[in-house]
Amino acid sequence: MKKYLNLFDLSQKVNYKTEVLSGLTVALALVPEAVAFAFIAGLSPLTGLYAAFMMGLVTSVFGGRPGMISGATGAVAVVIVVLAKSHGVEYIFATVILAGLIQMAAGFLKLGKLIRLVPHPVIFGFVNGLAIIIFMSQLEQFKDLNGNWLSGSPLFILLGLVLLTMLIIFGLPKITKAIPASLAAILIVFGIVAFFGINTKTVGDIASIKGGFPPFHIPSVPFNLETLVLIFPYAAIVAGVGLIESLLTLNIVDEITETRGRGNKEAVAQGAANILSGLFSGMGGCAMIGQSLINVSNGARARLSGIVAAVMLLVFVMFGSGLIEKVPMAALTGLMIMVAIGTFEWASLKTFKRMPKSDIFVMVMVTLVTVFLHNLALAVIIGVIIAALVFAWDNAKRIRARKSVDENGVKHYEIYGPLFFGSVTAFNEKFDVLSDPNEVIIDFAESRIVDMSAIEAVNKITERYHKLGKKIHLKHLSADCKKLLKNAEEIIEVNVIEDPTYKVLIDNI
């Protein structure tokens, strides 16, 4: 058998050994995460595990980003917890299915391209906030089952095992890459705890993961308008949160692997996965940046690793629960802390003196919202809004006008910079309507009329000149804008000989 074979993607080479071992590592890391997120949502552990299996399998096979891992996530759990407490798990299943339909619609409508509107400072803030959340979530492992902080021998044992795990993950790749360092660390710590009979917290102390194959189940809810009105807001938020987190994770994995995923295909796959998750007793989910980074850092680049992770997770639930429940939480805690360290964009700290203050503000704000509200989608939306407002403010100050009078006594205004709602006031201040001669030319060769506010501003300035009986010409105005100026076509003359036509670029991804 050849070392490298193709699987599902003919353009993607697959190293079977790396993919299988990495998938096994990810499966081990998925167990406590899925259980924890199910608890956050007020659901049973198996609901989270079934969601992790279904989300991981479907997106690995059909998704737009090979190597990316999906499963039950905290972002989705936070959204549905209120509905779960008020109406029960059946309404959660229905909500997840509806969210999947919304996500598939977004993919088919090619709305995945909207992720390009997310500026780099927002991505930095999102990633840094997520790294802090991953780290802080591990602190729960340093508490006992009653919620009290560990002390004495249990604390020192846990700290020692966590540090040993981190040391192995950090140092092993410098010696050999024959086996993923994260998997080796888990196995070594597991072996030490088992051999010496060390008493420390295990996966089984959190919850039992024993179960069968995910049962097919149509949600037991009334299929009427009242139910739709109830679940639609939750479904819309779940769909939005899932797409934002998935597409941002896709971009991050793109940067690491120096390849390009397909956002719209991923949106369709996420939707299909959520639909099947709801039909097979899962709580739904989206892409998981922590597990995705574990997978990519292990060298996995193809779909096989995600498929192995999902299948092995189900194997653990159905046949290996007794063994997996004995895995020390210290090993998984150390692994996730190393993921947090690797996730944090340390380079962003070096750019504080080089980046514009507005970008630094956006990055810090997104980080803080992510950390304190635990709402990744809200953090990104706030960041995009702030970045857009800052961009509008900066561009509003860039509108300029070069003025001159030719030998015929005609005054020329050469406009520079974008004309839009933010720069309309400055644009109007450039003109001296009362003192200008009887003929005026406004040249837009170096400007861009962006929106209806700009069109209205041009209309009003022509009206002001017209009321004084003065003639005005608009040069190099685009044909698109000329059509919008039809209300003033009787009093203005538009030169469109060299005018550009502004069109929206079509994206085929």
Secondary structure, 3 states (H helix, E strand, C coil): CCCEEECCCCCCEEEHHHHHHHHHHHHHHHHHHHHHHHHHCCCCHHHHHHHHHHHHHHHHHHCCCCCCCEECCHHHHHHHHHHHHHHCHHHHHHHHHHHHHHHHHHHHCCHHHHHHHCCHHHHHHHHHHHHHHHHHHHHHHHECCCCCECCHHHHHHHHHHHHHHHHHHHHHHHHCCCCCHHHHHHHHHHHHHHHHCCCCCEHHHHCCCCCCCCCCCCCCCCCCHHHHHHHHHHHHHHHHHHHHHHHHHHHHHHHHHCCCCCHHHHHHHHHHHHHHHHHCCCCCCEECHHHHHHHHHCCCCCCHHHHHHHHHHHHHHHCCHHHHCCCEHHHHHHHHHHHHHHHCCCHHHHCCCCCCHHHHHHHHHHHHHHHHHCCHHHHHHHHHHHHHHHHHHHHHCCCEEEEEECCCCCEEEEEEEEECCCCHHHHHCCCCCCCCCCEEEEEEEEEEECCHHHHHHHHHHHHHHHHCCCEEEEECCCHHHHHHCHHHCCCEEEECCCCCCCCCCCCCC
